[in-house]
Amino acid sequence: MPLFALEKDLFFPPVHLAEPDGLLAIGGDLSQERLLLAYRSGIFPWYEGQHILWWCPDPRFVLFPGELKVSKSMQQLLKRQAFTFTVNKAFTAVIDNCKTIERPGQSGTWITPAVKDAYTKLHYAGYAHSAEVWQGDELVGGLYGIRMGKVFFGESMFSKMSNASKYAFISYVQLLKAEGVQLIDCQVYTDHLQSLGARMIDRDDFIQLLGKLV
């Protein structure tokens, strides 16, 4: 399959033309219009060096909110409100922590200053949202992503304490479900999210769901 080079035109190639690993295109920009078109089309950006790479993997890793799995230990933490949970209280702090947190097997970060700026603008435009968990006044975990229609597109999460990111994720999924969100895009597989109920679905099914829910 060819790798498409994006220029100034607001365009993405059909997702079925992606490489086997999901890579579809390179280049373009992180304008609000392009990012929203990407998410609506089932595509997300990821940097490699100075280049913006656009991806649409098959299969796609998603969570249906009704399939959320909450372990007994997490149920106990939630019941006794081990952390304070908030939404959109510290978006820039969440994205900064996602950028700087050390992750096993990963060197560096894809969250460049341009990425932070683009998603912060989406936050102020009402599309990008954060969920936070606190211990006292200290931000100890959280996540951020894009919400469009009845879909939440998860981007990144971080944890500074054991179970903090799980607490944030579970609390936010429960809130999103109550607000009518029917699909959470987790993009690519992780053991962490599989343990919480996320699973693979065919890309075609994912794109069809976006057409109904976004």
N, C-alpha and C positions, 0 to 999 in steps of 0.2 A: 504494500500500500504506500502511496506517496505521503510525505509529510508536508502539510500545507503551510506556506509562509503568509502570515497575515500582514496587511499594510494598514492604510487609514480607513478603508471601507469597513463599515459595520457589518461583518459577515463571519459566519462559521460554516465550514463544510459539513455535510451530513455525517452524523456520528458513526454510522456503520463503516465509514472509510478510515477509522482509527487503526493504528497499529495493534498487533495482538496484545501488547501491554497497556493499551488504552490511549497512547499518545496520538493526538489528532493534529495539532498545529503548533506553530511557534511564532512569536512576535506579537504585533498589535500593541495594545496599551491596556491600562487598568482604569479606563474611564467608567463612570457610573453606567452609561448606556451599554458598554460592551460587557461589563460584569453581569448586569442584570439579564442581558440576552444570553450570556453563557449559562447561567444557572437555570434559566427558563428552558434551555436546550439540553440540560443534563451534562454540561461541561463545567469544569472547574480549573482554575490556574494553579500552577506550581512552578516556582523558579528553579532554574539550574544555572548557576553563575549569573550572568547579566541577562539571560534570556528568559522571557515568559513562555512557559510551555502550557498547552491546554490539553486536558485529559477527559476521556469518557470511557472508563474501563468496562469490560464485560467479562464476568458478571459484575453487578453493582452491590455494594454492601450497604444495607439499609436496616432501619428499625421501624416496625409498625408499633405505635405507642401502646396498643393493646397487648403486645407481646413482651412488654418490658418485664424482665426478671429481677426481682429484688430478694436477695438472700436474707436469711433470718437475722444474720448479724447486722446487715444494713437496715433491716426493718427496725431493729432495736435502736440504732443510731438516729434514725428518722423520728422514731416515737419519742425519744428523750431530747430531741432537738439539739444534737451534739454540736452542730454548727448553726450560724445564722445565715439564712438563704436570702439573696436579693437578686433583682433583675435590673439590668441597665444602670446600675449605680456606679460602676467603675470600669467602663468599657476600655478606656485607654490603658488602665492598669492591667486588665486581663490580657489584652493583646501584647503588652510589654512582657508579661510573665510567660506567655506562650512562646514568645521570641527567645527569651533568655534561659528558660528552664533546660537543664541537662536531661537528655533522653538516651537510654541505653542503645548502642549501635548506631547512633546518629550524630554526625559532627556538623556543626553549623546549623543554620536555620534558613527556611525559605521566606520568613517574614522580614523582608527588607524594609527600609524606610518608605519606599514607594508603596509597598503593600500596606503598611500601617496607615499611611496617609489615605489610600484609596478606601480602605474599610472603615476608617474613622469618618470619612465623608458619607459613606453609606449608612453609618450609624446615625449621623445627624439628619440624614434624609429619611430615616425611619425604616431602613431595610436590614441593617446589621444590628444584632442584639447580643448582649452578654448576660451570663448568669454567674453569680458569685457566691462563694461561701466564705464566712469569716469566723475567726475565733477571737472574740473581743473586737478590737479595732484592726486586727491584722487580716489581710486578704490571704487566704491559704489555699484556695482552689477556685477553678472556674473554667468557663468555656465561652466561645463566641461563634457566631455563624450568621447566615442570611435567612430571613423568613419572607416567603412569598406565598400568598394564598394560604393553602392548608399544608404547606411543606416547610420544614426547617432544614436548611443545608448546613450541617455542622462543619466547622473549619478546623478548630484546634482547641485543646484543653490543657490544663496544667494542674499540678498538685504539689503542694509543699508539705503536706501532712498525709499520713496514711488515711485512705478512704475519702479524702476531701474532693477529688474530682468525681468519684462515684456519687458522692452526696449531691454535688452540684448537678450532675447529669440526671440522676433519678428524679430529683426535685423539679428540674426544668421540664423533663419529659412529662411528668405528671401534670404540670401546669399547662404545657402545650396541648396535651390531650384534652384537658378541661376546656381549653379555648378553641377546640375543633381541629387542631392539626392532626392529620392522618398519616403522614409519612415523614420520617427523619432520614436524611441522606448522610450516611457515615463514610461515603466515598470508597475507602479501601479497608481491607480486613485488618482487624486487630483482635488479639485474644481478649483484651480488656472489654471491648464492646460486645464481642460474641457472648461473653459471660453475662452480659446485661440483656441479651435477647436479640441482638442484631444478627442478620443472616444475609446470604447472597440471593439475589434474584437476577433473572436475565435482563440484559440492558434494554431489550425491546419492551419488556414489561415495565421497566422503570420509566422509559420515555413515555409510554402510554399513560402511566399514572400521573406524570407531570402535566400532560395535556389536560387531564381531568381536574387536577388539584391546584395548579398554580393559577 
